[in-house]
Amino acid sequence: MSTRGPRDSEGKPVHVCLDHQITVDAPIERVWHAISTTEGLRLWYSETALIEGGIGGRLYWSDPSSTPKDRNLISKVVCMDPHRLLLLKAHHLPSTMPNRRAAKGVWSAIYLSPLPEERTLVEVRCLSTCDPRSFAALAESMRESAKRSIERLKAALERLQVPVDGDGDLEDETALER
């Protein structure tokens, strides 16, 4: 008897390539606002982040080291289950990103779970439909980046002053409380 793993809509195998989790001392509503709105993303992810609301919308992030024509990382919002799940599919990648071909098959899932005492468990999983060997180098470079990102999220939500991508600082943390 053989067990078949999860597959995408075209029958390609899906592999979990990154899996990070962190507990944040903030209520789930604040965490959701921080990951699902432009205002929230700019406080911890990137000063250039922009997210279009709803399923089918896009998340944009500009990479300053890319050429102007090819700066944006663009992900499509595949699923938004408020206060639970944000699922993104890589759509366009900056020219500076290593292994762009492998990265095109990446899905990023951010799961939120409420914990006692107004805390939230944030789990980030990156899934890939490409061959795991092809994805190995990209996964390695993404591993530290993903870890730093969720640590910045935690710091921003717990009201620490930390730099975001680029040269800015978190200045208006009250925006996360809306």
N, C-alpha and C positions, 0 to 999 in steps of 0.2 A: 504494500500500500504506500503510495507517495502522497505527500501533502503539498498542495500548491499554494504559494504565498500570494499576497494581495497583488492585483494587477490594475492598470489604468483602463480607461474606456477603449483603448486600442489593443488591449491584451498584453502590453509590456509589463514586466515585473516592476514593482515599486519597492525601493530599498530605503530604510531609514539610515541616513548618512550622518546626521548630527542629532543630538538629543541633550538639551540642557534644561535645568530647572533651577528656580530660585524662589525663596519665600520673601515677599515684600510686606513690610509693615504699613499697609495702606488698604483701604476698602476696595473691593472689586470694581466699584463704579469709577474710582479715580484711576485705577490701572487701565480699565477699558478706554477711558477718555484719552489717556496717554498713548495708547497704541492705535487708536482708531480715528483720531482727528489730526488735522494739520497742526493746530495749535499745540496739542500734546506731543506730537512727534518732534516738533522743533525744539522742545525743551530737553530732549535727551538723545534723540537719534541723529538728527542733522538739522542745521539751520536752514537748509535748502529743501527739506522734506515737504511734500504736498500730497495729500490723499484726497481723491474724489470719492465721495460717499457712496455707499451701497455696492451691491454685487454688480460686477461688470466695470466698476470704477477702476482707477489706476492709482498706484503709489509711485511717486517720482522722487528720486534722490539724485542730485548732481554731484559728480565726482570732479573736483577741481583739477586733478591731474590729467584728465582726458581732454581731448581736443574739443572745441566748442560744438562741433557737429555731432560728436559721439559721447557727450557727457553723461547722459541720464541712464540710471538704472531704472527700469520701469517694470513694475510688477502689476499683474491684474488681480483685482480682488475677486476671488472665486467664491468665497463664503464669508458672511458676516453673521454670526449668531451672537447678538449683543451680550456682553458680560460673560461669554463662554469661549468663543472661537473666532479667530481671524485667519483665513487661509488665503495665501498669496501664491501666484504662479509667475516665475520669472518670464518676462516678455522681451525685454531689450537690456543688454548689458554694456557697461562702458568699455571702451577699447582697452583700458588698462587692466581689466579683470582677467586673471589667469584662467586658462581652460574655459573660455567662453562657450565653446560647443557643449561641454558637459554641463555647464551651468544652465543652459537653456531648458534642461529637463528637471529643474529644481522647483519644488513646491515648499513653501514655508508655512508651517502651522503653529500658531500661538494659541495655546490653551490656557484658560483661566479657571481656577477653582477657589471658591471662598474657603477661608480657614477661620477658626475661632479668633476672637479678639480683633476683628477688623483687619485681618491679614489676608493675603492672596498668594496662592501658589501659581507661578507663571512657568509654563513648560513650553519650550521652543523645540520643534522638531522640523528638520529639513528632510524632505523626501525626494527621491530621485527615480526617474524611470530609465536612466541610462545604465550601462554596464558598470558595476561597482568598481572595476579596475580603472575605467576611464574617469571615474569621479574621484578617485582616491586623492590625487594631488589638489583638486579644488576643495575637497572636504577638509583636507589638512589646513589649507589657507583660511577657510571659512571658520574653522573651529574656534580659533582665538578671537576672531572678529565677532562671532556670535556671543561668545562668553563676555567680552567687553561690553557689547551692546546691552545685554540684560543686566549687567552690573551697573551700567549708567542709568538704566530704567529704575532699578532699585534705589540708587542714590538720589535720583531726581524726586522720586515719590516719597522718599524718607527725608526730604528737605535738606540734602547736602548740596553744597555748591561744587559742581564738577564741570569741567569743560566738555563741550560737545564736539562733534567732528568740526574741523575748521578752527577758527580762532575765537569763537564766541564763548560766553559763559551763560549759565542758566540765570536769568534775571527775574523772571516773573513766574515763580512757582505757584502762585495763587490760581493761575489759569488751569492747573490740573484739578482744582477742587470743584470746578463747575460741573 
